[in-house]
Amino acid sequence: MTTYKINYKNARKNFTLPIIFIVVGLIFIAIIGIIVINVKNKESNLNAQVNANNIEWLEESDDDGVNYNPVYYYEVEGVEYKCLSNISSNTKNTKGIVYFNTKNPSECLTDYDKNSSNMFLLFLLLPLIFIAIGGVILIKNIKKIKVMKQLANNGILVKGIPYELVHTNITVNGRSIQAMSINYQFPDGSIKTLKGLPLYKSRMHNYDSGLCDLLYDPSNYNNYYIDFEIELTGVGTPHVEYYKIDENTFK
């Protein structure tokens, strides 16, 4: 049983953003991986190459501009074939080479596809960065939850501390999410600026006094939790103190 009541709702909402980063990164890796694997598998069956006699450029327009999808016309033993690229790009960067299977010349791959698939491998860096950022944030939030659970058992509770609201880097539906910030002097004399969790749903109308509660670890002042009001559960041995405004004014 815990000694103090802690609201984990806001803390758990911080898991949404890193999970989105990780999922988006995995989706991009899957898409890029499928494209590259398909091209590489197709390429493994091709054992000859020839220069295209002609290249027809099909244009596709979208919000980002014009993309080009080439059709290569090539000849093998007097017979003309055409090879359609499966990849569109905003450039016409090609040498006009067609890779084909001598047993079945219609089985082909353009150098446009081959070069583009190699470029897609470089694009893997972007989703990997997304996953890395999401992973770092996720681990940080998991550690925060762990600290909160420890504080719920053996933290020191300080009630009635003046706070101010500061903006975070989080925006939801055009609304800037805020968090409580306090200056607090610990027993060793050190004064630290402590910042609470993002307040996704404001409960300010219930706490017009402008005061909040602090729960901290006496062995590590970097482990703390701030909320509008932290209550006792009625079990354990709580350590409760009351903030004295006249001894350390909030700035």
C-alpha positions as CSV (number, residue, x, y, z in Angstrom):
1,M,0.0,0.0,0.0
2,T,1.2,3.5,-0.8
3,T,1.5,6.4,1.6
4,Y,0.6,9.2,-0.8
5,K,-2.0,9.4,-3.5
6,I,-0.4,10.2,-6.9
7,N,-2.2,11.0,-10.1
8,Y,-0.5,9.0,-12.9
9,K,-2.8,10.2,-15.6
10,N,-0.7,13.1,-16.9
11,A,2.5,11.0,-16.7
12,R,1.0,8.2,-18.7
13,K,-0.1,10.7,-21.4
14,N,3.5,11.5,-22.0
15,F,3.8,8.0,-23.5
16,T,1.7,8.9,-26.5
17,L,4.2,11.1,-28.3
18,P,7.2,8.6,-28.1
19,I,5.0,5.7,-29.1
20,I,3.8,7.7,-32.2
21,F,7.5,8.4,-33.1
22,I,8.4,4.7,-32.8
23,V,5.3,3.5,-34.7
24,V,5.8,6.0,-37.6
25,G,9.5,5.0,-37.7
26,L,8.7,1.3,-38.0
27,I,6.0,2.0,-40.7
28,F,8.6,3.9,-42.8
29,I,11.2,1.2,-42.3
30,A,8.6,-1.5,-43.4
31,I,7.7,0.5,-46.5
32,I,11.2,1.2,-47.5
33,G,12.3,-2.4,-46.7
34,I,9.6,-3.9,-48.9
35,I,10.6,-1.7,-51.8
36,V,14.3,-2.4,-51.5
37,I,13.7,-6.2,-51.0
38,N,11.5,-6.4,-54.0
39,V,14.0,-4.6,-56.2
40,K,16.9,-6.7,-54.9
41,N,15.0,-10.0,-55.4
42,K,14.0,-9.0,-58.9
43,E,17.6,-7.9,-59.7
44,S,19.0,-11.3,-58.6
45,N,17.2,-13.0,-61.5
46,L,18.7,-10.6,-64.2
47,N,21.9,-11.6,-65.9
48,A,22.3,-9.1,-68.7
49,Q,21.9,-5.5,-69.5
50,V,21.3,-3.3,-72.6
51,N,21.0,0.4,-73.3
52,A,17.4,1.6,-73.9
53,N,16.5,2.8,-77.4
54,N,14.1,5.3,-76.1
55,I,12.7,6.5,-72.7
56,E,9.2,7.9,-72.3
57,W,8.6,10.0,-69.2
58,L,5.2,9.7,-67.6
59,E,4.4,12.7,-65.4
60,E,2.4,12.7,-62.2
61,S,1.5,15.9,-60.5
62,D,0.8,16.4,-56.8
63,D,1.0,19.1,-54.1
64,D,4.8,18.7,-54.0
65,G,5.3,19.2,-57.7
66,V,5.9,16.9,-60.7
67,N,7.2,13.3,-60.4
68,Y,8.5,11.3,-63.3
69,N,7.9,7.6,-64.0
70,P,10.0,6.4,-67.0
71,V,9.1,3.7,-69.5
72,Y,12.3,2.2,-71.1
73,Y,12.1,0.7,-74.7
74,Y,14.8,-1.8,-75.4
75,E,15.7,-4.4,-78.0
76,V,16.9,-8.0,-77.5
77,E,17.7,-10.2,-80.5
78,G,15.6,-7.9,-82.8
79,V,12.6,-7.9,-80.5
80,E,11.5,-4.7,-78.8
81,Y,10.4,-4.8,-75.2
82,K,9.4,-2.1,-72.8
83,C,10.2,-1.9,-69.1
84,L,8.1,0.3,-66.8
85,S,9.7,1.8,-63.7
86,N,7.9,1.1,-60.5
87,I,9.4,4.1,-58.7
88,S,8.6,7.8,-59.3
89,S,10.9,10.6,-58.6
90,N,11.2,14.4,-59.1
91,T,14.3,14.0,-61.2
92,K,15.2,12.4,-64.5
93,N,18.5,10.9,-63.2
94,T,19.1,7.9,-65.4
95,K,21.7,6.3,-67.7
96,G,19.1,4.5,-69.7
97,I,20.2,1.0,-68.8
98,V,17.9,-2.0,-68.7
99,Y,18.7,-5.1,-66.8
100,F,17.0,-8.2,-68.1
101,N,16.8,-12.0,-67.9
102,T,18.3,-13.6,-71.1
103,K,15.8,-16.6,-70.7
104,N,12.9,-14.2,-70.5
105,P,13.9,-10.7,-71.8
106,S,10.6,-9.2,-70.8
107,E,11.6,-9.7,-67.1
108,C,13.5,-6.5,-66.6
109,L,14.6,-3.7,-64.2
110,T,15.5,-0.1,-65.0
111,D,18.6,1.5,-63.7
112,Y,16.1,4.2,-62.5
113,D,14.6,1.6,-60.1
114,K,18.0,0.2,-59.1
115,N,19.4,3.6,-58.2
116,S,16.3,4.7,-56.4
117,S,16.3,1.6,-54.3
118,N,19.8,2.4,-53.2
119,M,18.8,5.9,-52.3
120,F,15.9,4.5,-50.2
121,L,18.6,2.8,-48.0
122,L,19.8,6.3,-47.1
123,F,16.3,7.3,-46.2
124,L,16.3,4.6,-43.5
125,L,18.3,7.1,-41.4
126,L,15.2,9.3,-40.9
127,P,12.9,6.6,-39.4
128,L,15.8,5.3,-37.3
129,I,16.2,8.8,-35.9
130,F,12.4,8.9,-35.2
131,I,12.7,5.5,-33.4
132,A,15.8,6.7,-31.4
133,I,14.1,9.9,-30.3
134,G,10.9,8.0,-29.3
135,G,12.9,5.4,-27.5
136,V,14.9,8.0,-25.4
137,I,11.7,9.8,-24.5
138,L,9.9,6.5,-23.7
139,I,12.7,5.3,-21.4
140,K,12.8,8.7,-19.7
141,N,9.0,8.5,-19.0
142,I,9.2,5.0,-17.8
143,K,11.9,6.0,-15.3
144,K,9.7,9.0,-14.2
145,I,6.8,6.6,-13.5
146,K,9.1,4.4,-11.5
147,V,10.3,7.4,-9.4
148,M,6.7,8.4,-8.8
149,K,5.9,5.0,-7.5
150,Q,8.9,5.1,-5.1
151,L,7.9,8.6,-3.9
152,A,4.3,7.3,-3.3
153,N,5.8,5.0,-0.6
154,N,8.6,6.9,1.1
155,G,8.8,10.6,-0.2
156,I,8.7,13.7,1.9
157,L,5.5,15.8,1.3
158,V,5.7,19.6,1.3
159,K,2.3,21.3,1.1
160,G,1.3,24.8,0.1
161,I,4.2,25.9,-2.3
162,P,3.5,28.9,-4.6
163,Y,3.9,28.0,-8.3
164,E,3.8,29.7,-11.6
165,L,2.7,28.2,-14.9
166,V,5.3,27.9,-17.7
167,H,4.9,26.8,-21.3
168,T,6.2,23.4,-22.4
169,N,7.2,22.5,-26.0
170,I,4.0,20.5,-26.4
171,T,1.0,21.7,-28.3
172,V,-2.3,19.9,-28.6
173,N,-5.0,21.1,-31.0
174,G,-3.4,24.5,-31.2
175,R,-3.3,24.8,-27.4
176,S,0.1,25.3,-25.7
177,I,0.4,22.8,-22.8
178,Q,1.6,24.3,-19.5
179,A,3.3,22.9,-16.5
180,M,3.8,24.1,-12.9
181,S,7.2,25.5,-11.9
182,I,8.5,26.2,-8.4
183,N,11.6,27.4,-6.7
184,Y,12.3,25.3,-3.6
185,Q,15.0,25.4,-1.0
186,F,16.0,21.9,0.2
187,P,17.2,21.0,3.7
188,D,20.8,21.3,2.6
189,G,20.3,24.9,1.6
190,S,20.3,24.3,-2.1
191,I,17.6,26.1,-4.1
192,K,16.3,24.3,-7.2
193,T,13.8,25.2,-9.9
194,L,11.5,22.3,-10.2
195,K,9.1,21.7,-13.1
196,G,6.0,19.5,-12.9
197,L,4.4,17.3,-15.5
198,P,2.6,18.8,-18.5
199,L,-1.0,19.7,-17.6
200,Y,-3.0,18.2,-20.5
201,K,-6.3,18.9,-18.7
202,S,-6.3,22.0,-16.5
203,R,-7.7,21.7,-13.0
204,M,-6.9,25.4,-12.2
205,H,-10.5,26.3,-11.4
206,N,-10.3,24.0,-8.4
207,Y,-7.2,25.5,-7.0
208,D,-7.4,29.3,-7.1
209,S,-5.0,29.6,-4.2
210,G,-2.0,29.3,-6.5
211,L,-0.4,26.7,-4.3
212,C,0.8,23.2,-5.0
213,D,2.4,20.3,-3.2
214,L,5.8,18.8,-3.6
215,L,6.8,15.2,-3.0
216,Y,10.6,14.6,-3.1
217,D,13.2,11.9,-2.3
218,P,15.4,13.0,0.7
219,S,18.3,11.0,-0.7
220,N,18.1,12.4,-4.2
221,Y,16.6,15.9,-4.8
222,N,16.4,15.2,-8.5
223,N,13.6,12.7,-7.8
224,Y,10.4,14.7,-7.2
225,Y,6.7,15.0,-8.1
226,I,4.6,18.2,-8.2
227,D,0.8,18.3,-8.2
228,F,-2.0,20.7,-7.2
229,E,-2.8,18.7,-4.1
230,I,-1.3,15.4,-2.9
231,E,-3.3,13.5,-0.4
232,L,-2.5,10.8,2.2
233,T,-3.8,7.3,1.8
234,G,-4.1,6.7,5.5
235,V,-1.4,4.0,5.5
236,G,2.3,4.0,6.1
237,T,4.3,6.7,7.9
238,P,3.9,10.0,6.0
239,H,6.4,12.8,6.4
240,V,4.5,16.0,5.9
241,E,5.9,19.5,6.0
242,Y,4.2,22.9,5.4
243,Y,5.9,25.5,3.2
244,K,6.7,28.8,4.9
245,I,6.4,31.6,2.4
246,D,8.0,34.2,4.6
247,E,11.3,32.2,4.8
248,N,11.7,31.6,1.1
249,T,9.5,33.7,-1.3
250,F,8.7,32.4,-4.7
251,K,10.2,34.2,-7.6
